[in-house]
């Protein structure tokens, strides 16, 4: 079940409409672990397969490609972004046990900040 902003398809409902009430994601997969990034989601099913959806602007969905889509951003402007708006299985040669999302930044001194 999801609610909130959906500008990047991060709710996984197949559209870009925001929701103010909880709405069930229309998928026949039962997720055992879900992690949310700023505008994307990663989830593991019972068979430990990885699913991703939302913004893929920097390849964070791990699908090996980028899908450009016109959306309306928070400033009510049209923006071309890389998004997947439904849960999409990532083809991997291994199973995922646990997922973590994090934010990293590099400083001008080439240090990695977590």
N, C-alpha and C positions, 0 to 999 in steps of 0.2 A: 504494500500500500504506500502511496506517495502523495505529496502535496507541496505546493510552493512554486517558485520560479521555474520556468521551463524553456527559457530563451535558447538553450543549446540542446534541447531534447533530453536533458538529464533526468527527467522523470520516467523515461522509457515507455511512454504511451503512444508513440508513433506520430506525435504532433509537436507543436511549439507553444501550446496554450498553457498559461499558468493555471494552477488549481488552488482553490481556497478550501476545498474539502478533500479528505483522503479518497483516493481513487486506486482501485486494484490494477496492477500491471497485467495486461492480457497475455500471459505466457504460461505454458504448461510445465514450467520448470520450477522446482522447489530449491530456493537458495538457502545455504547454510551459513554463509558469511557474506556480508556486504560492507564495502568501504566507499565513502563518498569523497571525491576531490572537490575543487571549487565549482566546476561545471561538468564533471563526469563521474561515472560510477563504475566500480569493479565488483563483481560478485562471483561466488563459487557455488556450483550446484552439488547435489549429494554424491555425484560421481567424481567430484573434484575437477570439473571442467571450469574454465574461466570464461565469464561473459563480461562485456564492457558496453557502455553507451554514454552518450553526451558529447561534449566537445572533444574533438580530435585534432585541434589546431596545431599541436606540437607532436602529434603521434602518440599521445599518452594512452590511447585505447589499445595499442599494441597490435593493431590489425594489419600492419605492414603497408598501409596505404592511407591516403587522405581523400575524403569525400567533400568537395565544395558544395555548400548549400547557402542560399540567401535566407537570412533571418532578419527579424526586427529586434534590435538590441534595446538595452535599458533606456537609451536616449531617444527611442522611437525612430531610429535611422536604420536603413537597410544596410546589412553587413554580410559579406561573403565569408563564411567560416567552414571549417571542416567538422561536420557533426554526423552522428549516428543516433537516431531518435527511438530506437527499439533495442532491447537486449540482444547482443550479437555474440555468438560463441567464437572464441579465439582458438584457432587451430594450433595446438601445441603438441609436441612429441612426449610430453610429460604431464603429470597431474599436479595441481596446485593444492597445497595444504593450508596455507594462510595467506591473506593479503594485507598489505599495509599501504596506506597512502601517506605521503609526506611532501613537504615543501623544501626546496633547496635553492640557494642563491649563491652565485660566485661574486666575490668582491673584486675590486680592481687589483688586489694583491694576490689573486688566484687562490684564495681560500674558499673552501666549501662550507657554507653555513647551513645548519639543519634547523 
